[in-house]
Amino acid sequence: MQKVLLLSCSVLVSILAAAQELRPLTLDDCREMAVSTSRDLEQARIDVQMAGYDKKIARANYFPNVKATGAYLYNNRDIALVSDAQSELLCNAGTLLQEQLNANAANAIGALSGQMSGAMTQLMTAIQTNPALAAEYMSSPMWQTVLQMLQGVDPKSLAGLIPDIAEPVNAIGANIDAALHPDLHNVWAAAVTVEQPLFVGGKIIYANQMAGLAEKLAQARYDGAYADVIVDVDQAYWQIVSIAAKDKLAEAYADLLQKMVADVDASVAAGMLTESDALQVKVKANEAEMMHTKSSNGLVLAKMLLCKRIGLPLDTPIVLADEQLEVIPMPALLEEKPLDDIYADRSETRSLTLASEIYDRKAKVARADLMPQVALVGAYTLSNPNAFNGIQNSWDGGMLSAGVMVKIPLFHGFESVNKYRKARAEQKLYVSRLADAQEKIALQVTQQRNLFDEAAKKYTMAESNLSSAEENLRSAKLGYEAGVIPTNTMLGAQTAWLQAHSEYLDAGIEWQMAACLLQKVEGNYKNQEK
């Protein structure tokens, strides 16, 4: 499509330069300029491009949907997994434990001290009441050593054996408390997700087919706009040819009458004709001058219209290749085209056919909503803080996950069913419209072929009448110059010649336009460069 635009622009530039040099513009030149500058075609061309992009968008559904997501969240308050009282207990756990151990140790030492004092008292009493035993204890080195050890033990000195665990336990409790108070003022998260549909009831396939048909539909509409532009340019072109030929005809008629006025004035001066004869000729001469003025003005307006059609400024001087023709060329005779080929080429029937196919795919897409949908999903997520190894403020916590997702529609007020039925009804509607359009096109083609044949016959008759009028004018001119034919007869012959010549020009232009319209109704005007 870009190549087409570049080619059209290059053609436009070259033709503009040629127009400035007043090089005659052919009908093909005018068509190319109109195609390259028409806003309607430009809009239709953009619609084709948009449909192409929609086709590519639909095709993307065949591929995995990969997305990367990042997020940041600021919280003005933090969260705590324990209360303030519990947090204080954790932070002072070592101190409380140390105090409890010290208290328990003091109680145990006091009890032990009492037991040792009682045991010493009983031992001493036993030794004192039994002299033999006392003598044995006193003479035994072992018992002397034991007695000395018992007497040397201070129970209160055992309290020094309790270790100081307050600070390390408090540190452990503080660490636990910190873990139970995660820093969630600044939260960061990132994820890469992948989703690949495995089965969606054929929705992706039908959606791609719809997009392809929509592109063809846009192209068919472009061809319709293209045909309208061609016909408009042809009408403007041949209108200029017709008006230019009539302008030359009016000029020649006016010159002829001016010469006749001079001859009549000389005859009146010689007494051969009356003033009434002179006045009749002068009236006809004035009418001819007015006709020439009107045709000149009409030619200017017709050229302005063609300039508008082909994208030139309205005041651009242009000359057409067929503008100086005295004989309108015969259009090429066309072979009768089968109706099936016409239906295939006409933009209207193509559009309706494509529309019915689009709604058929639309119905299948709606039917796919009634089926289960299966998709393969996967993700890799990162967060800071994360809780993979306790709650940590770090990025060392990515997680890879994969699975299969199945969605089964159960009930939604028969929405999908009614969408399917609506699409089927729309398809039937366009099928009916297609049949109606085919009937109208068949009637239109038949009518236009009849008009083409009538225009050909009219052209033949007008050509014959022109030959007769020219021969009549030649005979009248010889008789007038010989003085055997009156002025009225000469004026009548000139008027008949002028009318026959004008009808001949009109018949030729009508035949050309009938051929152009027949080309259009048979669908022959299509842009060949897609």
KOLRO-296067 format. One line per 4 residues: number of its first residue (from 1); their letters; for each residue x, y, z of C-alpha. Coordinates in Angstrom, 1 decimal. Layout:
# residues N
NUM	A	X:Y:Z; ...
***
This chain:
# residues 530
1	MQKV	0.0:0.0:0.0; 2.9:2.4:0.7; 4.3:1.6:-2.7; 1.0:2.6:-4.2
5	LLLS	1.0:5.8:-2.3; 4.5:6.7:-3.4; 3.7:5.8:-7.0; 0.6:7.9:-6.9
9	CSVL	2.5:10.9:-5.4; 5.2:10.6:-8.1; 2.5:10.5:-10.8; 0.8:13.5:-9.2
13	VSIL	4.0:15.5:-9.2; 4.8:14.7:-12.8; 1.3:15.5:-13.9; 1.3:18.8:-12.0
17	AAAQ	4.5:19.8:-13.7; 3.0:18.8:-17.0; -0.1:20.8:-16.2; 2.0:23.9:-15.5
21	ELRP	3.6:23.4:-19.0; 0.0:23.1:-20.4; 0.8:19.6:-21.7; -2.6:18.0:-22.7
25	LTLD	-4.0:15.7:-19.9; -5.3:12.4:-21.1; -8.2:10.6:-19.4; -5.8:8.2:-17.8
29	DCRE	-3.8:11.1:-16.4; -6.9:12.6:-14.8; -7.9:9.2:-13.4; -4.5:8.7:-11.8
33	MAVS	-4.5:12.2:-10.3; -8.0:11.8:-8.9; -7.1:8.4:-7.4; -4.0:9.8:-5.7
37	TSRD	-5.7:13.0:-4.3; -9.3:11.8:-3.5; -10.0:12.2:0.2; -12.7:9.5:0.0
41	LEQA	-10.2:7.0:-1.4; -7.7:8.1:1.2; -10.1:7.3:4.0; -11.1:4.0:2.3
45	RIDV	-7.4:3.2:2.0; -6.9:4.0:5.7; -9.8:1.6:6.5; -8.0:-1.1:4.6
49	QMAG	-4.8:-0.4:6.6; -6.8:-0.5:9.8; -8.4:-3.8:8.8; -4.9:-5.2:8.1
53	YDKK	-3.8:-4.1:11.6; -6.8:-5.8:13.1; -5.9:-9.0:11.3; -2.4:-8.8:12.8
57	IARA	-3.9:-8.1:16.2; -6.1:-11.2:15.9; -3.1:-13.3:14.8; -1.3:-12.3:18.0
61	NYFP	-3.7:-14.5:20.1; -2.0:-17.6:18.7; 1.2:-16.6:20.7; 1.8:-16.7:24.4
65	NVKA	0.9:-13.6:26.4; 4.0:-12.6:28.3; 3.7:-9.7:30.7; 6.1:-8.1:33.2
69	TGAY	4.6:-6.2:36.1; 6.2:-4.1:38.7; 4.7:-2.3:41.7; 5.7:-0.1:44.7
73	LYNN	3.5:0.6:47.7; 4.2:2.9:50.6; 2.4:2.3:53.9; 2.4:5.1:56.6
77	RDIA	1.9:2.5:59.3; 3.6:-0.8:60.0; 2.0:-4.0:61.0; 2.9:-6.1:64.2
81	LVSD	2.3:-9.8:64.6; 2.3:-9.5:68.4; 0.9:-6.9:70.8; 3.0:-4.3:72.6
85	AQSE	2.8:-6.2:75.9; 4.0:-9.4:74.2; 6.8:-7.4:72.5; 7.9:-6.1:75.8
89	LLCN	8.0:-9.6:77.3; 10.1:-10.8:74.3; 12.6:-7.9:74.7; 13.0:-8.4:78.5
93	AGTL	12.8:-12.2:78.5; 16.4:-12.6:79.6; 16.1:-10.2:82.5; 12.9:-11.9:83.7
97	LQEQ	14.5:-15.4:83.3; 17.6:-14.3:85.2; 15.5:-12.9:88.1; 13.6:-16.2:88.2
101	LNAN	16.7:-18.3:88.2; 18.3:-16.2:90.9; 15.2:-16.4:93.0; 15.0:-20.2:92.6
105	AANA	18.7:-20.5:93.3; 18.4:-18.5:96.6; 15.6:-20.7:97.8; 17.5:-23.8:96.9
109	IGAL	20.7:-22.6:98.6; 18.7:-21.6:101.8; 17.2:-25.1:101.9; 20.6:-26.7:101.3
113	SGQM	22.2:-24.6:104.0; 19.6:-25.7:106.6; 20.0:-29.3:105.7; 23.8:-29.1:106.0
117	SGAM	23.5:-27.4:109.4; 21.2:-30.1:110.7; 23.4:-32.8:109.3; 26.5:-31.3:111.1
121	TQLM	24.6:-30.9:114.3; 23.5:-34.5:114.2; 27.0:-35.7:113.4; 28.5:-33.7:116.2
125	TAIQ	25.9:-34.9:118.6; 26.6:-38.6:117.6; 30.3:-38.1:117.9; 29.9:-36.5:121.4
129	TNPA	27.6:-39.2:122.7; 29.7:-42.1:121.5; 33.3:-41.8:122.8; 34.5:-44.8:120.9
133	LAAE	33.0:-43.5:117.7; 34.4:-40.1:118.4; 37.9:-41.6:118.9; 37.5:-43.5:115.7
137	YMSS	36.5:-40.3:113.7; 39.2:-38.3:115.3; 41.9:-40.9:114.5; 40.7:-41.4:110.9
141	PMWQ	42.4:-39.1:108.4; 39.5:-39.6:105.9; 36.8:-38.5:108.3; 38.9:-35.6:109.4
145	TVLQ	39.2:-34.5:105.8; 35.4:-34.8:105.2; 34.7:-33.0:108.4; 37.0:-30.2:107.4
149	MLQG	35.4:-30.0:104.0; 31.8:-29.8:105.4; 32.9:-27.2:107.9; 34.6:-25.1:105.1
153	VDPK	31.5:-25.0:102.7; 29.6:-21.8:102.6; 26.2:-22.4:101.0; 25.9:-18.8:100.0
157	SLAG	28.9:-19.2:97.8; 26.9:-21.5:95.6; 24.9:-18.5:94.3; 27.9:-17.6:92.2
161	LIPD	27.5:-20.7:90.2; 24.3:-19.3:88.4; 25.4:-17.9:85.0; 24.3:-14.4:83.8
165	IAEP	21.9:-15.2:80.9; 19.9:-12.0:80.9; 21.7:-10.2:78.0; 21.9:-13.1:75.5
169	VNAI	18.3:-14.1:76.1; 17.2:-10.5:75.8; 19.1:-10.3:72.5; 17.4:-13.4:71.2
173	GANI	14.0:-12.0:72.3; 14.8:-8.7:70.6; 15.6:-10.6:67.3; 12.3:-12.5:67.5
177	DAAL	10.4:-9.3:68.2; 12.0:-7.6:65.2; 11.0:-10.6:63.1; 7.4:-10.2:64.4
181	HPDL	7.5:-6.5:63.3; 8.2:-6.6:59.6; 9.1:-3.4:57.8; 6.2:-2.9:55.4
185	HNVW	6.5:0.8:55.0; 8.1:0.3:51.5; 6.8:-2.7:49.6; 8.2:-3.7:46.2
189	AAAV	6.9:-6.4:43.9; 7.7:-7.7:40.4; 6.3:-10.5:38.3; 6.7:-12.0:34.9
193	TVEQ	3.6:-14.0:33.8; 3.0:-16.2:30.8; -0.4:-17.4:29.5; -0.8:-19.7:26.6
197	PLFV	-4.4:-20.6:25.5; -4.6:-24.3:24.7; -8.3:-24.6:23.9; -10.9:-21.9:23.7
201	GGKI	-13.6:-23.5:21.6; -12.1:-22.3:18.3; -12.6:-18.6:19.2; -9.0:-17.7:18.1
205	IYAN	-9.3:-19.4:14.8; -12.7:-17.9:14.0; -11.6:-14.4:15.2; -8.6:-14.6:12.8
209	QMAG	-11.0:-15.6:10.0; -13.2:-12.7:10.8; -10.3:-10.3:10.7; -9.2:-11.6:7.3
213	LAEK	-12.8:-11.2:6.0; -13.0:-7.7:7.4; -9.8:-6.8:5.5; -11.4:-8.1:2.3
217	LAQA	-14.6:-6.2:3.1; -12.6:-2.9:3.5; -10.9:-3.6:0.2; -14.3:-4.2:-1.5
221	RYDG	-15.5:-0.8:-0.1; -12.3:0.8:-1.4; -13.0:-0.7:-4.9; -16.5:0.8:-4.7
225	AYAD	-15.1:4.2:-3.8; -12.5:3.8:-6.6; -15.2:3.1:-9.2; -17.1:6.3:-8.0
229	VIVD	-14.0:8.4:-8.4; -13.4:7.0:-11.9; -16.9:7.7:-13.0; -16.9:11.2:-11.6
233	VDQA	-13.6:12.0:-13.4; -14.9:10.6:-16.6; -18.1:12.7:-16.4; -16.1:15.8:-15.7
237	YWQI	-13.6:15.0:-18.5; -16.2:14.3:-21.2; -18.2:17.3:-20.1; -15.3:19.5:-20.8
241	VSIA	-14.8:17.8:-24.2; -18.5:18.4:-25.0; -18.5:22.0:-23.9; -15.2:22.8:-25.7
245	AKDK	-16.6:21.3:-28.9; -19.8:23.3:-28.5; -17.8:26.4:-27.8; -15.9:26.0:-31.0
249	LAEA	-19.1:25.3:-32.8; -20.7:28.5:-31.3; -17.6:30.5:-32.3; -17.7:29.2:-35.8
253	YADL	-21.5:29.9:-36.0; -21.0:33.4:-34.7; -18.2:34.0:-37.2; -20.5:32.7:-40.0
257	LQKM	-23.3:35.0:-38.9; -21.0:38.0:-38.6; -19.8:37.4:-42.2; -23.4:37.1:-43.2
261	VADV	-24.3:40.4:-41.5; -21.6:42.1:-43.6; -23.0:40.5:-46.7; -26.6:41.5:-45.8
265	DASV	-25.6:45.1:-45.0; -23.9:45.3:-48.5; -27.1:43.9:-50.1; -29.3:46.4:-48.2
269	AAGM	-27.0:49.2:-49.3; -27.4:47.9:-52.9; -31.2:47.7:-52.5; -31.3:44.0:-53.0
273	LTES	-32.5:43.2:-49.4; -34.6:45.1:-46.9; -33.8:46.3:-43.4; -36.0:43.5:-42.1
277	DALQ	-33.7:40.9:-43.6; -30.7:42.6:-42.0; -32.4:42.8:-38.6; -33.1:39.0:-38.7
281	VKVK	-29.5:38.2:-39.4; -28.3:40.6:-36.7; -30.6:39.0:-34.2; -29.2:35.6:-35.0
285	ANEA	-25.7:37.0:-34.8; -26.3:38.4:-31.4; -27.8:35.1:-30.2; -24.7:33.3:-31.6
289	EMMH	-22.4:35.7:-29.7; -24.4:35.1:-26.5; -24.2:31.3:-27.1; -20.5:31.6:-27.5
293	TKSS	-20.1:33.6:-24.3; -22.2:31.1:-22.3; -20.2:28.1:-23.7; -16.9:29.9:-22.9
297	NGLV	-18.0:30.5:-19.3; -19.3:27.0:-19.0; -16.0:25.7:-20.2; -14.2:27.6:-17.4
301	LAKM	-16.6:26.2:-14.8; -16.3:22.7:-16.2; -12.4:22.9:-16.0; -12.7:24.1:-12.4
305	LLCK	-14.8:21.1:-11.6; -12.3:18.8:-13.1; -9.5:20.5:-11.2; -11.4:19.9:-8.0
309	RIGL	-11.8:16.2:-9.0; -8.1:15.7:-9.7; -6.8:17.7:-6.8; -5.5:20.8:-8.6
313	PLDT	-6.2:24.4:-7.6; -9.4:25.6:-9.1; -7.6:28.3:-11.2; -5.1:26.0:-12.7
317	PIVL	-5.0:26.3:-16.5; -5.4:22.8:-18.0; -5.8:21.5:-21.5; -7.3:18.1:-22.3
321	ADEQ	-6.0:15.8:-24.9; -9.5:15.4:-26.4; -10.4:19.0:-26.0; -9.8:19.9:-29.6
325	LEVI	-11.6:16.9:-31.1; -14.3:17.7:-33.6; -15.5:14.1:-33.7; -16.2:12.3:-30.4
329	PMPA	-14.4:8.9:-30.5; -16.5:5.8:-30.3; -16.1:3.9:-27.0; -14.8:0.3:-27.1
333	LLEE	-17.6:-2.2:-27.6; -17.8:-4.5:-24.6; -18.5:-8.2:-24.5; -21.4:-9.2:-22.5
337	KPLD	-20.3:-10.3:-19.1; -21.9:-13.2:-17.2; -23.9:-12.3:-14.2; -21.9:-14.6:-11.9
341	DIYA	-18.8:-12.7:-12.8; -20.5:-9.4:-12.3; -21.7:-10.5:-8.8; -18.1:-11.5:-8.0
345	DRSE	-16.7:-8.2:-9.1; -19.3:-5.7:-7.8; -18.3:-4.2:-4.5; -21.8:-4.3:-3.2
349	TRSL	-22.3:-8.0:-3.6; -18.7:-8.7:-2.5; -19.4:-6.7:0.7; -22.7:-8.5:1.4
353	TLAS	-21.1:-11.9:0.8; -18.2:-11.1:3.1; -20.6:-9.6:5.7; -22.6:-12.8:5.8
357	EIYD	-19.4:-14.8:6.2; -18.2:-12.5:9.0; -21.5:-13.1:10.9; -21.1:-16.8:10.4
361	RKAK	-17.7:-16.6:12.1; -19.2:-14.3:14.7; -21.8:-17.0:15.5; -19.1:-19.6:15.9
365	VARA	-17.2:-17.2:18.2; -20.4:-16.8:20.3; -20.7:-20.6:20.3; -17.1:-20.9:21.6
369	DLMP	-18.2:-19.0:24.7; -20.3:-22.0:25.6; -17.3:-24.4:25.7; -14.6:-24.9:28.3
373	QVAL	-11.5:-22.8:28.0; -8.1:-24.3:28.9; -4.9:-22.3:29.2; -1.4:-22.9:30.4
377	VGAY	-0.2:-20.3:32.9; 3.2:-19.6:34.4; 4.7:-16.9:36.5; 7.9:-15.8:38.2
381	TLSN	7.4:-13.4:41.1; 9.7:-11.3:43.3; 8.9:-9.3:46.3; 10.6:-7.1:48.9
385	PNAF	9.9:-7.9:51.7; 9.4:-11.6:51.2; 8.4:-14.4:53.5; 10.2:-17.4:51.9
389	NGIQ	12.8:-17.5:54.7; 11.1:-15.5:57.4; 10.1:-12.0:56.6; 13.2:-10.4:55.0
393	NSWD	13.8:-7.1:53.3; 15.7:-8.4:50.3; 15.2:-9.6:46.7; 16.4:-13.1:47.5
397	GGML	13.0:-14.7:47.2; 11.9:-15.4:43.6; 9.3:-18.0:43.0; 8.5:-19.9:39.8
401	SAGV	5.0:-21.3:39.4; 3.2:-23.1:36.6; -0.2:-24.7:36.1; -3.2:-25.2:33.9
405	MVKI	-6.3:-23.1:34.2; -9.7:-24.4:33.1; -12.8:-22.1:32.9; -16.1:-23.8:32.4
409	PLFH	-19.2:-21.5:31.8; -22.2:-22.7:33.8; -24.9:-20.0:33.7; -25.2:-16.3:33.0
413	GFES	-28.7:-15.8:32.0; -28.3:-17.5:28.6; -26.1:-14.6:27.4; -23.9:-16.7:25.2
417	VNKY	-26.8:-18.6:23.7; -28.6:-15.4:22.8; -25.4:-14.0:21.3; -25.1:-17.1:19.1
421	RKAR	-28.8:-16.8:18.0; -28.4:-13.1:17.2; -25.3:-13.7:15.1; -27.1:-16.4:13.1
425	AEQK	-30.1:-14.1:12.6; -27.7:-11.4:11.3; -26.1:-13.9:8.9; -29.6:-14.7:7.5
429	LYVS	-30.3:-11.0:7.2; -27.2:-10.4:5.1; -27.9:-13.5:3.0; -31.3:-12.1:2.2
433	RLAD	-29.8:-8.7:1.5; -27.3:-10.3:-0.9; -30.1:-12.1:-2.8; -32.0:-8.8:-3.1
437	AQEK	-28.8:-6.9:-4.2; -28.2:-9.6:-6.9; -31.7:-9.1:-8.3; -31.2:-5.3:-8.4
441	IALQ	-27.8:-5.6:-10.0; -29.2:-7.9:-12.7; -31.9:-5.3:-13.4; -29.4:-2.5:-13.3
445	VTQQ	-27.0:-4.3:-15.7; -29.8:-5.0:-18.1; -31.0:-1.4:-18.0; -27.5:0.0:-18.6
449	RNLF	-26.9:-2.4:-21.5; -30.1:-1.1:-23.1; -29.0:2.5:-22.5; -25.6:1.7:-24.1
453	DEAA	-27.3:0.2:-27.1; -29.7:3.2:-27.3; -26.8:5.6:-27.1; -25.0:3.8:-29.9
457	KKYT	-28.1:4.0:-32.1; -28.6:7.6:-31.1; -25.0:8.4:-32.1; -25.5:6.7:-35.5
461	MAES	-28.6:8.7:-36.1; -27.1:11.9:-35.0; -24.1:11.3:-37.3; -26.5:10.7:-40.2
465	NLSS	-28.5:13.9:-39.3; -25.3:15.9:-39.2; -24.3:14.7:-42.7; -27.7:15.7:-44.0
469	AEEN	-27.5:19.1:-42.2; -24.1:19.8:-43.6; -25.2:18.9:-47.1; -28.3:21.1:-46.6
473	LRSA	-26.1:24.0:-45.4; -23.8:23.6:-48.3; -26.7:23.7:-50.8; -28.3:26.7:-49.0
477	KLGY	-25.0:28.6:-49.0; -24.5:28.0:-52.8; -28.1:29.2:-53.4; -27.8:32.2:-51.1
481	EAGV	-24.6:33.2:-52.8; -26.3:32.8:-56.2; -29.2:34.9:-54.9; -31.9:32.3:-55.5
485	IPTN	-32.4:31.4:-51.8; -33.8:34.0:-49.3; -32.2:34.9:-46.1; -34.7:33.0:-43.9
489	TMLG	-33.9:29.8:-45.7; -30.1:30.4:-45.2; -30.7:31.1:-41.5; -32.8:28.0:-41.1
493	AQTA	-30.1:25.9:-42.7; -27.5:27.3:-40.4; -29.7:26.7:-37.4; -30.5:23.2:-38.4
497	WLQA	-26.7:22.5:-38.9; -26.0:24.0:-35.5; -28.6:21.9:-33.9; -27.6:18.7:-35.7
501	HSEY	-23.9:19.3:-34.8; -24.9:19.9:-31.1; -27.0:16.8:-31.0; -24.1:14.8:-32.6
505	LDAG	-21.8:16.0:-29.8; -24.3:15.2:-27.1; -24.9:11.7:-28.6; -21.1:11.0:-28.6
509	IEWQ	-20.7:12.2:-25.0; -23.8:10.2:-24.0; -22.4:7.1:-25.6; -19.1:7.6:-23.8
513	MAAC	-20.8:8.0:-20.4; -23.1:5.0:-21.1; -20.0:2.9:-21.7; -18.4:4.3:-18.5
517	LLQK	-21.5:3.5:-16.4; -21.7:0.0:-18.0; -18.1:-0.6:-16.9; -19.1:0.5:-13.4
521	VEGN	-22.3:-1.6:-13.1; -20.4:-4.7:-14.4; -17.7:-4.2:-11.7; -14.8:-3.6:-14.1
525	YKNQ	-13.5:-0.6:-12.3; -11.3:-2.1:-9.6; -8.0:-1.0:-8.3; -5.5:-3.4:-9.7
529	EK	-2.6:-2.4:-7.3; -3.5:-3.8:-3.8
***
